[in-house]
Amino acid sequence: FGYGSMCWKPSFPFVESRSAFVVDFVRRFWQQSMDHRGTVQNPGLVMTVIAKKDVQCLEKNRGKLEIFSTDSKVQGRAFRIAPEDVESVVKHLDWREKGGYSRMITSIYLVNEDNGYS
């Protein structure tokens, strides 16, 4: 599953790409970046996906955080990678994202592009 620039510039081989979404996550401009946006002296902010349970932990220390109408799901793309390409794609993504993501197993929901959700 990918979001943001992965939707329009995947830069890796895939067999199939479909509109999809994940639940129990939110997107926020909370991640500092020194390579995609900004510099070492002045990091920029980039979009990141955060588990809602982690947001709840932050709220215990920082108070209630703002809720947005889009927080019910994170939209993106599901990519099916050929088995023989998985290792090289993961290596490429590790370089491309430069430590800015975590690999995890979660449910994704494919969108039936003809008439809504599948």
Biotite code that builds the C-alpha atoms (Angstrom):
import biotite.structure as struc

atoms = struc.array([
    struc.Atom([0.000, 0.000, 0.000], chain_id="A", res_id=1, res_name="PHE", atom_name="CA", element="C"),
    struc.Atom([1.304, 3.427, -0.872], chain_id="A", res_id=2, res_name="GLY", atom_name="CA", element="C"),
    struc.Atom([0.037, 6.997, -0.544], chain_id="A", res_id=3, res_name="TYR", atom_name="CA", element="C"),
    struc.Atom([1.186, 10.435, -1.638], chain_id="A", res_id=4, res_name="GLY", atom_name="CA", element="C"),
    struc.Atom([3.827, 10.417, -4.358], chain_id="A", res_id=5, res_name="SER", atom_name="CA", element="C"),
    struc.Atom([3.678, 6.613, -4.564], chain_id="A", res_id=6, res_name="MET", atom_name="CA", element="C"),
    struc.Atom([0.286, 7.038, -6.251], chain_id="A", res_id=7, res_name="CYS", atom_name="CA", element="C"),
    struc.Atom([1.538, 9.117, -9.165], chain_id="A", res_id=8, res_name="TRP", atom_name="CA", element="C"),
    struc.Atom([5.247, 8.218, -9.197], chain_id="A", res_id=9, res_name="LYS", atom_name="CA", element="C"),
    struc.Atom([5.706, 4.664, -7.951], chain_id="A", res_id=10, res_name="PRO", atom_name="CA", element="C"),
    struc.Atom([9.227, 4.238, -9.510], chain_id="A", res_id=11, res_name="SER", atom_name="CA", element="C"),
    struc.Atom([9.217, 0.443, -9.123], chain_id="A", res_id=12, res_name="PHE", atom_name="CA", element="C"),
    struc.Atom([7.882, -2.467, -11.185], chain_id="A", res_id=13, res_name="PRO", atom_name="CA", element="C"),
    struc.Atom([4.431, -3.791, -10.282], chain_id="A", res_id=14, res_name="PHE", atom_name="CA", element="C"),
    struc.Atom([1.978, -6.233, -11.792], chain_id="A", res_id=15, res_name="VAL", atom_name="CA", element="C"),
    struc.Atom([-1.178, -4.388, -10.773], chain_id="A", res_id=16, res_name="GLU", atom_name="CA", element="C"),
    struc.Atom([-2.159, -1.139, -9.073], chain_id="A", res_id=17, res_name="SER", atom_name="CA", element="C"),
    struc.Atom([-5.603, -0.444, -7.606], chain_id="A", res_id=18, res_name="ARG", atom_name="CA", element="C"),
    struc.Atom([-7.247, 2.326, -5.619], chain_id="A", res_id=19, res_name="SER", atom_name="CA", element="C"),
    struc.Atom([-7.371, 1.243, -1.996], chain_id="A", res_id=20, res_name="ALA", atom_name="CA", element="C"),
    struc.Atom([-7.600, 2.509, 1.560], chain_id="A", res_id=21, res_name="PHE", atom_name="CA", element="C"),
    struc.Atom([-6.628, 1.543, 5.088], chain_id="A", res_id=22, res_name="VAL", atom_name="CA", element="C"),
    struc.Atom([-8.561, 2.206, 8.282], chain_id="A", res_id=23, res_name="VAL", atom_name="CA", element="C"),
    struc.Atom([-7.339, 2.875, 11.830], chain_id="A", res_id=24, res_name="ASP", atom_name="CA", element="C"),
    struc.Atom([-4.657, 5.226, 10.463], chain_id="A", res_id=25, res_name="PHE", atom_name="CA", element="C"),
    struc.Atom([-4.515, 8.979, 9.869], chain_id="A", res_id=26, res_name="VAL", atom_name="CA", element="C"),
    struc.Atom([-2.345, 11.168, 7.619], chain_id="A", res_id=27, res_name="ARG", atom_name="CA", element="C"),
    struc.Atom([-0.552, 14.159, 9.061], chain_id="A", res_id=28, res_name="ARG", atom_name="CA", element="C"),
    struc.Atom([2.259, 16.565, 8.183], chain_id="A", res_id=29, res_name="PHE", atom_name="CA", element="C"),
    struc.Atom([4.165, 15.423, 11.262], chain_id="A", res_id=30, res_name="TRP", atom_name="CA", element="C"),
    struc.Atom([7.354, 13.937, 9.853], chain_id="A", res_id=31, res_name="GLN", atom_name="CA", element="C"),
    struc.Atom([10.423, 16.113, 9.543], chain_id="A", res_id=32, res_name="GLN", atom_name="CA", element="C"),
    struc.Atom([12.443, 15.666, 6.355], chain_id="A", res_id=33, res_name="SER", atom_name="CA", element="C"),
    struc.Atom([15.910, 16.841, 5.507], chain_id="A", res_id=34, res_name="MET", atom_name="CA", element="C"),
    struc.Atom([16.040, 15.287, 2.040], chain_id="A", res_id=35, res_name="ASP", atom_name="CA", element="C"),
    struc.Atom([12.593, 15.435, 0.423], chain_id="A", res_id=36, res_name="HIS", atom_name="CA", element="C"),
    struc.Atom([11.750, 18.841, 1.890], chain_id="A", res_id=37, res_name="ARG", atom_name="CA", element="C"),
    struc.Atom([14.049, 21.113, 3.836], chain_id="A", res_id=38, res_name="GLY", atom_name="CA", element="C"),
    struc.Atom([17.649, 20.838, 4.981], chain_id="A", res_id=39, res_name="THR", atom_name="CA", element="C"),
    struc.Atom([19.578, 19.591, 8.002], chain_id="A", res_id=40, res_name="VAL", atom_name="CA", element="C"),
    struc.Atom([19.449, 23.121, 9.435], chain_id="A", res_id=41, res_name="GLN", atom_name="CA", element="C"),
    struc.Atom([15.781, 23.638, 8.591], chain_id="A", res_id=42, res_name="ASN", atom_name="CA", element="C"),
    struc.Atom([13.849, 20.359, 8.150], chain_id="A", res_id=43, res_name="PRO", atom_name="CA", element="C"),
    struc.Atom([10.619, 20.482, 6.205], chain_id="A", res_id=44, res_name="GLY", atom_name="CA", element="C"),
    struc.Atom([7.433, 18.589, 6.937], chain_id="A", res_id=45, res_name="LEU", atom_name="CA", element="C"),
    struc.Atom([6.178, 15.696, 4.856], chain_id="A", res_id=46, res_name="VAL", atom_name="CA", element="C"),
    struc.Atom([3.013, 13.649, 5.086], chain_id="A", res_id=47, res_name="MET", atom_name="CA", element="C"),
    struc.Atom([3.146, 10.514, 7.178], chain_id="A", res_id=48, res_name="THR", atom_name="CA", element="C"),
    struc.Atom([0.630, 7.825, 8.122], chain_id="A", res_id=49, res_name="VAL", atom_name="CA", element="C"),
    struc.Atom([0.203, 7.174, 11.830], chain_id="A", res_id=50, res_name="ILE", atom_name="CA", element="C"),
    struc.Atom([-1.807, 4.454, 13.541], chain_id="A", res_id=51, res_name="ALA", atom_name="CA", element="C"),
    struc.Atom([-4.761, 5.894, 15.446], chain_id="A", res_id=52, res_name="LYS", atom_name="CA", element="C"),
    struc.Atom([-3.612, 4.018, 18.551], chain_id="A", res_id=53, res_name="LYS", atom_name="CA", element="C"),
    struc.Atom([-0.305, 5.927, 18.397], chain_id="A", res_id=54, res_name="ASP", atom_name="CA", element="C"),
    struc.Atom([-2.186, 9.213, 18.075], chain_id="A", res_id=55, res_name="VAL", atom_name="CA", element="C"),
    struc.Atom([-4.112, 8.284, 21.226], chain_id="A", res_id=56, res_name="GLN", atom_name="CA", element="C"),
    struc.Atom([-0.794, 7.756, 23.056], chain_id="A", res_id=57, res_name="CYS", atom_name="CA", element="C"),
    struc.Atom([0.369, 11.210, 21.944], chain_id="A", res_id=58, res_name="LEU", atom_name="CA", element="C"),
    struc.Atom([-2.876, 12.731, 23.200], chain_id="A", res_id=59, res_name="GLU", atom_name="CA", element="C"),
    struc.Atom([-2.184, 11.431, 26.711], chain_id="A", res_id=60, res_name="LYS", atom_name="CA", element="C"),
    struc.Atom([0.885, 13.678, 26.837], chain_id="A", res_id=61, res_name="ASN", atom_name="CA", element="C"),
    struc.Atom([-0.109, 16.589, 24.591], chain_id="A", res_id=62, res_name="ARG", atom_name="CA", element="C"),
    struc.Atom([-3.874, 16.895, 24.942], chain_id="A", res_id=63, res_name="GLY", atom_name="CA", element="C"),
    struc.Atom([-6.578, 16.207, 22.404], chain_id="A", res_id=64, res_name="LYS", atom_name="CA", element="C"),
    struc.Atom([-5.366, 16.597, 18.811], chain_id="A", res_id=65, res_name="LEU", atom_name="CA", element="C"),
    struc.Atom([-7.409, 18.008, 15.940], chain_id="A", res_id=66, res_name="GLU", atom_name="CA", element="C"),
    struc.Atom([-9.724, 15.589, 14.132], chain_id="A", res_id=67, res_name="ILE", atom_name="CA", element="C"),
    struc.Atom([-10.408, 15.927, 10.408], chain_id="A", res_id=68, res_name="PHE", atom_name="CA", element="C"),
    struc.Atom([-13.282, 14.632, 8.277], chain_id="A", res_id=69, res_name="SER", atom_name="CA", element="C"),
    struc.Atom([-10.818, 12.505, 6.278], chain_id="A", res_id=70, res_name="THR", atom_name="CA", element="C"),
    struc.Atom([-9.642, 10.607, 9.367], chain_id="A", res_id=71, res_name="ASP", atom_name="CA", element="C"),
    struc.Atom([-11.985, 7.645, 8.784], chain_id="A", res_id=72, res_name="SER", atom_name="CA", element="C"),
    struc.Atom([-9.564, 6.158, 6.231], chain_id="A", res_id=73, res_name="LYS", atom_name="CA", element="C"),
    struc.Atom([-6.311, 6.821, 4.391], chain_id="A", res_id=74, res_name="VAL", atom_name="CA", element="C"),
    struc.Atom([-6.672, 6.563, 0.636], chain_id="A", res_id=75, res_name="GLN", atom_name="CA", element="C"),
    struc.Atom([-3.865, 5.391, -1.599], chain_id="A", res_id=76, res_name="GLY", atom_name="CA", element="C"),
    struc.Atom([-2.928, 2.596, -3.993], chain_id="A", res_id=77, res_name="ARG", atom_name="CA", element="C"),
    struc.Atom([-2.424, -1.116, -3.511], chain_id="A", res_id=78, res_name="ALA", atom_name="CA", element="C"),
    struc.Atom([0.454, -2.513, -5.552], chain_id="A", res_id=79, res_name="PHE", atom_name="CA", element="C"),
    struc.Atom([0.858, -6.170, -6.425], chain_id="A", res_id=80, res_name="ARG", atom_name="CA", element="C"),
    struc.Atom([4.552, -6.915, -6.870], chain_id="A", res_id=81, res_name="ILE", atom_name="CA", element="C"),
    struc.Atom([5.790, -9.982, -8.755], chain_id="A", res_id=82, res_name="ALA", atom_name="CA", element="C"),
    struc.Atom([7.424, -12.439, -6.323], chain_id="A", res_id=83, res_name="PRO", atom_name="CA", element="C"),
    struc.Atom([10.759, -12.196, -8.144], chain_id="A", res_id=84, res_name="GLU", atom_name="CA", element="C"),
    struc.Atom([10.739, -8.366, -7.732], chain_id="A", res_id=85, res_name="ASP", atom_name="CA", element="C"),
    struc.Atom([9.815, -8.092, -4.043], chain_id="A", res_id=86, res_name="VAL", atom_name="CA", element="C"),
    struc.Atom([13.383, -8.002, -2.699], chain_id="A", res_id=87, res_name="GLU", atom_name="CA", element="C"),
    struc.Atom([14.585, -5.346, -5.160], chain_id="A", res_id=88, res_name="SER", atom_name="CA", element="C"),
    struc.Atom([11.422, -3.227, -4.703], chain_id="A", res_id=89, res_name="VAL", atom_name="CA", element="C"),
    struc.Atom([11.785, -3.266, -0.914], chain_id="A", res_id=90, res_name="VAL", atom_name="CA", element="C"),
    struc.Atom([15.465, -2.308, -1.251], chain_id="A", res_id=91, res_name="LYS", atom_name="CA", element="C"),
    struc.Atom([14.520, 0.523, -3.603], chain_id="A", res_id=92, res_name="HIS", atom_name="CA", element="C"),
    struc.Atom([11.787, 1.782, -1.239], chain_id="A", res_id=93, res_name="LEU", atom_name="CA", element="C"),
    struc.Atom([14.189, 1.669, 1.709], chain_id="A", res_id=94, res_name="ASP", atom_name="CA", element="C"),
    struc.Atom([16.478, 3.990, -0.276], chain_id="A", res_id=95, res_name="TRP", atom_name="CA", element="C"),
    struc.Atom([13.697, 6.181, -1.693], chain_id="A", res_id=96, res_name="ARG", atom_name="CA", element="C"),
    struc.Atom([11.951, 6.761, 1.621], chain_id="A", res_id=97, res_name="GLU", atom_name="CA", element="C"),
    struc.Atom([15.247, 6.962, 3.563], chain_id="A", res_id=98, res_name="LYS", atom_name="CA", element="C"),
    struc.Atom([13.893, 5.523, 6.779], chain_id="A", res_id=99, res_name="GLY", atom_name="CA", element="C"),
    struc.Atom([10.655, 7.494, 6.562], chain_id="A", res_id=100, res_name="GLY", atom_name="CA", element="C"),
    struc.Atom([8.354, 4.522, 6.747], chain_id="A", res_id=101, res_name="TYR", atom_name="CA", element="C"),
    struc.Atom([7.788, 1.257, 8.564], chain_id="A", res_id=102, res_name="SER", atom_name="CA", element="C"),
    struc.Atom([6.829, -2.026, 7.058], chain_id="A", res_id=103, res_name="ARG", atom_name="CA", element="C"),
    struc.Atom([3.788, -3.586, 8.674], chain_id="A", res_id=104, res_name="MET", atom_name="CA", element="C"),
    struc.Atom([1.038, -6.026, 7.951], chain_id="A", res_id=105, res_name="ILE", atom_name="CA", element="C"),
    struc.Atom([-2.448, -4.536, 7.960], chain_id="A", res_id=106, res_name="THR", atom_name="CA", element="C"),
    struc.Atom([-5.705, -5.001, 6.096], chain_id="A", res_id=107, res_name="SER", atom_name="CA", element="C"),
    struc.Atom([-6.263, -2.949, 2.968], chain_id="A", res_id=108, res_name="ILE", atom_name="CA", element="C"),
    struc.Atom([-9.576, -2.397, 1.249], chain_id="A", res_id=109, res_name="TYR", atom_name="CA", element="C"),
    struc.Atom([-9.663, -2.326, -2.533], chain_id="A", res_id=110, res_name="LEU", atom_name="CA", element="C"),
    struc.Atom([-11.944, 0.120, -4.290], chain_id="A", res_id=111, res_name="VAL", atom_name="CA", element="C"),
    struc.Atom([-14.133, -1.211, -7.087], chain_id="A", res_id=112, res_name="ASN", atom_name="CA", element="C"),
    struc.Atom([-13.346, 1.545, -9.546], chain_id="A", res_id=113, res_name="GLU", atom_name="CA", element="C"),
    struc.Atom([-16.617, 0.953, -11.428], chain_id="A", res_id=114, res_name="ASP", atom_name="CA", element="C"),
    struc.Atom([-19.047, 1.458, -8.545], chain_id="A", res_id=115, res_name="ASN", atom_name="CA", element="C"),
    struc.Atom([-17.359, 2.117, -5.225], chain_id="A", res_id=116, res_name="GLY", atom_name="CA", element="C"),
    struc.Atom([-15.841, -0.137, -2.566], chain_id="A", res_id=117, res_name="TYR", atom_name="CA", element="C"),
    struc.Atom([-15.295, -3.853, -3.016], chain_id="A", res_id=118, res_name="SER", atom_name="CA", element="C"),
])
